[in-house]
Amino acid sequence: MFFYIIHYISREDINIVNEWNSRLNSTAFKIYQPAPEYAPYACLAENSRGRLHSEDETKTRSPFQRDRDRIIHSGAFRRLIHKTQVFIYHEGDYYRTRLTHSIEVAQIARSIAIVLGLNDEVAESLALVHDFGHTPFGHNGEEAMNAAMASYHGFDHNAQSLRLVTKLEQRYAAFDGLNLTWEVLEGLAKHNGPLCKKDQFESLNINLRSYNNQHDLELHSYASAEAQVAAVSDDVAYNNHDIADGFRAGLFTMDQLEELPLLGDIIREVRDAYGALDDGRKINEVVRRLINSMVNDILDESKKRISALQPETVDDIRNASQSVISFSEEMKEFDKRLKSFLMQNMYRHYKVNRMASKAKRVITDLFELFQAEPECLPTEWQKSDVMSDAQTRARHVADFIAGMTDRYAIREHKRLFDTSLFEL
């Protein structure tokens, strides 16, 4: 039986890995060796479909490295540091935020991509950008925003992510947005799979339709294997850090976790190996081992699916009948059980529900006020071309609120609704 170690490795480290593999004679231990070359079905920079707005590429970075750097330098990326994952910022500095979550997803995605011979630059870029469109206060904020926007084509955080990187980020003189490559935009739009059938585009969110009309992202097909890696890495990251954060918050116990399949086995392994550990070390060791188990399962299952499909190009991946990067059926069942456990014991815990209720009221109140009284928007958001039409104004207000951090939304709500305060 081999034990695989997955770590944050660059392609420059490959020679070092190969050297260490040659030194290790034991069949009980092996470093998982990354593929020295990209697979033929990887997203290759030289085959990129380019950008909506033509630009000269640089000599020092690939197009996908440039995408990653633009994502990291964007305002939307910085705001993730004060956006809720599960716990609102004032509940503690140690809990995950959207930013730390995205970095964890990127680390896992990059490691998986390298082992499978995929383009880790694309996978990393998608991991870092995938949560840009989230409102303040996590999924509770999105639910409130979607309800507020029900008469105005609704709100969807995935579509909002695309809107941010193609329109709302205004950093460059020549164009709106970040002007990312087609491959990264495609992966951002449909990393969870095809969005519709080829003749059903009208069923899509208006933000997706609007952009796709000028830059076809082929929303009816699967995304690249790199995008699929980012999507499944998201599952690995948030399941595991929610276990750690929920345990640390006292929402459930180790005994409760031990009742879950796979997780129970890992907890017993840790207890047998180390005896009594303090709670902090124990939960970290359990989560570390669970991440490793899930990553190895993805690698094994994905290799089987790729072997069965025998893809020769990235388009073979896009046109496949199912995703090629996936958990096994056994791990999917565990993932389902774990999500059910977290829903019951964490996401619906009364302490979380109370904060969620407040968060929804903040979003709803802000939307209704700004929609009815747009003159209360900051000066830079008072644009005459969007104020007269209710539909356009609602989308503009949603853009403003969705871009807020948790603490900014709370402060804005206090300024506008606390009548004891008359600060500007």
C-alpha positions in Angstrom: 0.0 0.0 0.0 1.4 3.4 -1.0 1.0 6.5 1.1 0.9 9.6 -1.1 2.0 13.0 0.1 0.4 15.9 -1.7 2.0 19.3 -1.1 2.3 22.7 -2.7 4.7 21.9 -5.4 5.9 23.8 -8.5 7.0 22.3 -11.7 10.5 23.5 -10.9 10.5 21.0 -8.0 10.0 18.0 -10.3 13.7 17.2 -10.6 14.0 17.3 -6.8 11.0 14.9 -6.5 12.5 12.6 -9.1 15.8 12.5 -7.2 14.1 11.7 -3.9 12.0 9.0 -5.6 15.2 7.3 -6.8 16.6 7.3 -3.3 13.6 5.7 -1.7 13.8 1.9 -2.0 10.9 1.0 0.4 7.7 0.0 -1.4 5.7 1.2 1.7 6.5 4.9 1.0 6.4 6.9 -2.1 6.3 10.6 -3.0 3.5 11.1 -5.5 5.4 12.1 -8.6 3.9 14.9 -10.7 3.8 14.4 -14.5 6.8 16.0 -16.1 4.8 17.2 -19.1 1.3 18.5 -19.5 -1.2 16.0 -20.6 -2.5 16.5 -24.2 -5.9 17.3 -22.8 -4.6 20.1 -20.5 -5.3 23.7 -21.1 -2.1 24.8 -23.0 -1.2 28.5 -23.2 -0.2 28.2 -26.8 -3.7 26.9 -27.6 -5.6 29.6 -25.6 -8.6 31.2 -27.4 -7.3 34.5 -26.1 -9.1 37.5 -24.5 -12.2 39.4 -25.5 -10.0 42.6 -25.8 -6.8 41.8 -27.7 -3.6 42.5 -25.8 0.1 41.7 -26.4 1.1 39.0 -24.0 4.2 39.4 -21.8 7.5 37.7 -22.2 7.9 36.9 -18.5 4.5 35.2 -17.7 2.2 32.9 -19.5 -1.4 34.1 -20.2 -2.7 32.1 -17.3 -0.1 33.3 -14.9 -1.1 36.8 -15.9 -4.8 35.9 -15.2 -3.8 34.7 -11.7 -1.9 37.9 -11.0 -4.8 40.1 -12.2 -7.1 38.2 -9.9 -4.8 38.6 -6.9 -4.4 42.3 -7.5 -8.1 43.0 -7.9 -10.2 44.9 -5.4 -12.7 41.9 -5.3 -9.9 39.6 -4.1 -8.9 42.0 -1.3 -12.5 42.3 -0.1 -12.7 38.5 0.4 -10.7 38.9 3.6 -13.7 40.4 5.3 -16.4 38.3 3.8 -18.1 35.5 5.7 -17.5 31.8 5.1 -19.8 30.6 7.9 -19.0 32.8 10.9 -19.3 36.6 10.7 -16.0 38.5 11.3 -16.7 39.7 14.8 -17.2 36.2 16.1 -13.5 35.6 16.0 -10.4 36.2 14.0 -9.4 32.6 13.7 -12.4 31.4 11.6 -12.1 31.0 7.9 -13.1 33.9 5.6 -13.8 33.8 1.9 -10.1 34.8 1.3 -8.5 32.1 3.4 -11.0 29.6 2.0 -10.0 30.5 -1.6 -6.3 30.2 -0.8 -6.9 26.7 0.7 -8.9 25.7 -2.5 -6.0 27.0 -4.6 -3.4 24.9 -2.8 -5.5 21.7 -3.1 -6.4 22.4 -6.8 -2.8 23.1 -7.8 -1.5 19.9 -6.2 -4.2 17.8 -7.9 -3.6 19.5 -11.3 0.1 18.9 -11.2 -0.2 15.2 -10.4 -2.7 14.7 -13.2 -0.6 16.6 -15.8 -3.0 19.5 -16.0 -2.3 23.2 -16.1 -2.0 24.2 -12.5 -2.0 27.9 -13.4 -5.5 27.6 -14.8 -6.7 25.5 -11.8 -5.1 28.0 -9.3 -6.6 31.0 -11.1 -10.1 29.5 -10.9 -9.7 28.5 -7.3 -8.8 32.1 -6.4 -11.6 33.8 -8.4 -14.5 31.3 -7.8 -16.0 33.2 -4.8 -15.7 36.8 -6.1 -19.5 37.1 -6.6 -20.5 36.2 -3.0 -22.4 38.8 -1.0 -21.6 39.7 2.5 -22.7 37.1 5.1 -22.1 34.0 2.9 -25.0 32.0 1.5 -27.5 33.7 3.9 -26.6 37.0 2.3 -27.1 35.5 -1.1 -30.5 34.2 -0.2 -31.6 37.6 0.9 -30.2 39.3 -2.2 -31.9 36.7 -4.5 -35.2 37.3 -2.7 -34.8 41.1 -3.0 -34.0 40.7 -6.7 -36.8 38.3 -7.4 -38.6 40.9 -9.6 -35.4 41.8 -11.4 -34.1 38.4 -12.7 -32.7 37.3 -9.4 -29.2 37.1 -8.1 -26.6 34.3 -8.4 -23.1 34.4 -7.0 -21.5 32.5 -9.9 -23.0 34.8 -12.5 -22.0 37.8 -10.3 -18.4 36.5 -10.2 -18.4 36.6 -14.0 -19.9 40.1 -14.0 -17.2 41.3 -11.6 -14.2 40.1 -13.7 -15.8 41.2 -17.0 -17.4 44.5 -16.1 -17.3 45.8 -12.5 -13.6 45.7 -11.9 -12.3 48.9 -13.5 -8.6 49.0 -13.2 -7.4 49.2 -16.8 -7.5 52.1 -19.2 -8.5 50.1 -22.3 -11.3 48.0 -21.0 -13.7 47.2 -18.1 -13.1 44.1 -16.1 -9.9 42.1 -15.9 -9.9 40.8 -19.5 -9.1 37.2 -18.5 -8.5 34.5 -21.0 -11.4 32.5 -22.5 -10.3 29.4 -20.6 -10.5 31.0 -17.2 -13.8 32.7 -17.9 -15.2 29.4 -19.2 -14.1 27.6 -16.1 -15.5 30.3 -13.8 -18.9 30.2 -15.5 -19.4 26.5 -15.7 -16.9 24.8 -13.2 -19.9 22.9 -11.7 -20.9 21.5 -15.1 -22.9 22.5 -18.2 -25.4 25.2 -17.4 -28.0 24.4 -20.0 -28.7 22.6 -23.2 -27.6 24.3 -26.4 -31.0 25.8 -27.2 -32.0 26.8 -23.7 -29.8 29.9 -23.0 -32.8 32.0 -22.2 -33.2 30.0 -18.9 -29.8 31.3 -17.7 -29.1 34.2 -15.3 -29.2 37.5 -17.1 -25.6 38.2 -16.3 -24.5 35.0 -17.9 -26.6 35.6 -21.0 -25.5 39.2 -21.3 -21.8 38.3 -21.4 -22.2 35.1 -23.4 -23.9 37.0 -26.2 -20.7 38.9 -26.9 -18.2 36.1 -25.9 -19.5 32.6 -26.3 -18.3 30.4 -23.4 -20.1 27.3 -24.7 -22.2 27.1 -21.6 -23.9 23.9 -22.8 -20.7 21.8 -22.4 -18.4 20.7 -19.6 -15.5 23.0 -18.6 -11.9 22.0 -18.8 -10.4 19.4 -16.5 -8.7 22.2 -14.7 -12.0 23.9 -13.9 -13.4 20.6 -12.7 -10.3 20.2 -10.4 -11.1 23.7 -8.9 -14.7 22.7 -8.3 -14.0 19.4 -6.5 -11.2 21.1 -4.5 -13.8 23.6 -3.3 -15.7 20.7 -1.8 -12.6 19.3 -0.1 -11.7 22.6 1.4 -15.0 23.8 2.7 -16.0 20.5 4.2 -12.8 20.1 6.1 -12.5 23.7 7.3 -16.1 23.7 8.4 -15.4 20.6 10.5 -12.4 22.4 12.1 -14.3 25.7 12.6 -17.5 24.1 13.8 -15.6 22.0 16.3 -13.6 25.0 17.5 -16.8 26.9 18.0 -18.3 24.2 20.1 -21.1 23.4 17.8 -20.4 19.6 17.9 -18.1 17.2 19.6 -15.4 14.7 18.6 -17.8 11.9 19.7 -20.4 13.1 17.2 -17.8 13.2 14.4 -16.7 9.7 15.3 -20.2 8.4 14.4 -19.6 9.3 10.7 -18.1 6.7 8.3 -14.5 7.3 7.3 -14.2 10.2 9.7 -14.7 7.8 12.6 -12.0 5.5 11.3 -9.6 8.4 11.0 -10.4 9.6 14.6 -9.7 6.1 15.9 -6.4 6.0 13.9 -5.3 9.3 15.5 -6.2 8.1 19.0 -4.4 4.8 18.5 -1.3 6.5 17.1 -1.0 9.4 19.6 -3.2 8.6 22.6 -4.5 11.7 24.4 -4.1 14.9 22.5 -5.4 18.3 23.2 -8.5 19.2 21.1 -6.6 21.6 18.9 -4.0 19.1 17.8 -6.5 16.3 17.5 -8.9 18.2 15.2 -6.0 19.4 13.0 -4.6 15.9 12.7 -8.0 14.5 11.8 -8.7 17.1 9.2 -5.2 16.8 7.7 -5.8 13.0 7.2 -9.3 13.5 5.9 -8.0 16.0 3.2 -5.4 13.5 2.2 -7.9 10.7 1.9 -10.3 12.9 -0.2 -7.5 14.1 -2.5 -6.2 10.6 -3.1 -9.7 9.4 -3.8 -10.1 12.2 -6.4 -6.8 11.2 -8.0 -7.6 7.5 -8.2 -11.2 8.1 -9.6 -10.1 10.8 -12.0 -7.3 8.6 -13.5 -9.9 5.8 -14.0 -12.3 8.2 -15.8 -9.5 9.7 -18.0 -8.3 6.3 -18.9 -11.8 5.2 -19.9 -12.4 8.3 -22.0 -8.9 8.4 -23.6 -9.1 12.2 -24.4 -6.7 13.6 -26.8 -7.6 17.3 -26.6 -9.2 19.6 -24.0 -12.3 19.6 -26.2 -12.7 15.9 -25.6 -13.0 16.7 -22.0 -15.6 19.4 -22.7 -17.7 17.1 -24.9 -17.6 14.1 -22.5 -20.9 12.8 -21.1 -19.7 13.3 -17.5 -17.1 15.1 -15.6 -13.7 13.5 -15.6 -12.5 14.9 -12.3 -14.6 13.5 -9.4 -14.9 11.7 -6.1 -15.6 7.9 -6.3 -19.1 6.8 -5.5 -18.0 5.7 -2.0 -16.5 9.2 -1.3 -19.6 10.9 -2.8 -21.7 9.0 -0.3 -19.5 10.1 2.6 -19.5 13.7 1.3 -23.3 13.6 1.3 -23.4 12.2 4.9 -20.9 14.9 6.0 -22.8 17.7 4.4 -26.0 16.5 6.1 -24.2 16.4 9.4 -22.8 19.9 9.0 -26.2 21.2 7.9 -27.9 19.8 11.0 -25.2 20.6 13.5 -23.6 23.7 12.2 -25.4 25.6 9.5 -28.7 25.3 11.3 -27.4 25.7 14.8 -29.4 28.3 16.6 -26.3 30.5 17.2 -25.6 30.5 13.4 -29.3 30.9 12.7 -29.5 34.1 14.8 -26.6 35.7 13.0 -28.1 34.6 9.7 -31.4 36.2 10.5 -29.6 39.5 11.3 -27.5 39.3 8.1 -30.6 38.7 5.9 -32.3 41.8 7.5 -29.2 43.9 6.8 -29.1 42.9 3.1 -32.9 43.3 2.6 -33.0 46.7 4.4 -30.1 48.1 2.4 -31.5 46.9 -0.9 -34.9 48.4 -0.3 -33.5 51.7 0.8 -31.1 52.1 -2.0 -33.7 51.0 -4.6 -36.3 53.5 -3.3 -33.8 56.3 -2.5 -30.8 55.9 -4.9 -29.6 59.4 -3.8 -28.4 57.7 -0.6 -25.8 55.8 -2.6 -22.2 57.1 -2.4 -21.5 59.7 -5.0 -19.4 57.5 -7.2 -22.3 55.0 -7.4 -24.9 57.7 -8.4 -24.8 57.2 -12.2 -27.6 58.9 -14.1 -27.7 56.2 -16.8 -28.9 53.6 -14.3 -31.2 55.6 -12.0 -34.4 56.1 -14.1 -35.1 52.5 -14.9 -36.1 50.2 -12.0 -34.6 47.1 -13.5 -31.2 48.6 -14.3 -31.2 50.4 -10.9 -31.9 47.2 -9.1 -28.9 45.5 -10.8 -26.7 48.5 -9.9 -27.8 48.4 -6.3 -27.2 44.6 -6.2 -23.7 45.2 -7.6 -23.0 47.8 -4.8 -24.3 45.6 -1.9 -22.7 42.4 -3.2 -19.4 44.0 -3.3 -19.5 45.0 0.4 -17.6 43.3 3.1 -19.5 42.1 6.2 -18.3 44.9 8.3 -18.9 47.6 5.7 -22.5 46.3 5.3 -23.0 46.4 9.1 -21.7 49.9 9.3 -23.8 51.1 6.4 -26.9 49.6 7.9 -26.1 51.3 11.3 -25.5 54.7 9.7 -28.8 54.5 7.7 -31.2 52.9 10.2 -29.9 53.8 13.6 -31.7 57.1 14.3 -29.5 57.8 17.3 -26.7 58.3 14.9 -26.5 61.3 12.5 -23.0 60.8 11.2 -22.5 61.1 7.5 
